[in-house]
Amino acid sequence: QVQLVESGGGLVQPGGSLRVSCAVSGRTFSGYTMGWFRQAPGKEREFVAAIRWSGSTNYANSVKGRFTISRDNAKNTVYLQMNSLKPEDTAVYYCAASNVLNARATFDFGSWGQGTQVTVSS
């Protein structure tokens, strides 16, 4: 399976922006649907966004219009640009890879990174 390493997390104030990155290695990057999930303490891991090999994207309703997922095949990296951040966005953000075309559910993703902490607070 592929190996995934997240980076770019940190502390940001409400209304601010942050971009997290996921470096991919081990398999053909373009052959995967890439996703971002997040998990807050005591809560289930939830879907945030996904991008297919075609470039089409899918977003959770809670982040639509604020977050943008993208991929750079030359760098084997997927990004999540987060704008207009809210305290409820605070979570550990995980990237994941799937060979399922319409991957969105946790079960569809077989490879996961270790996560990067994003904290939105004044």
Beta strands, then each sheet from edge to edge (+ up, - down):
strand 1: 3-7
strand 2: 10-12
strand 3: 18-25
strand 4: 33-39
strand 5: 46-51
strand 6: 57-59
strand 7: 67-72
strand 8: 77-82
strand 9: 91-98
strand 10: 111-112
strand 11: 116-120
sheet 1: 1+ 3- 8+ 7-
sheet 2: 2+ 11+ 9- 4+ 5- 6+
sheet 3: 2+ 11+ 9- 10+
end
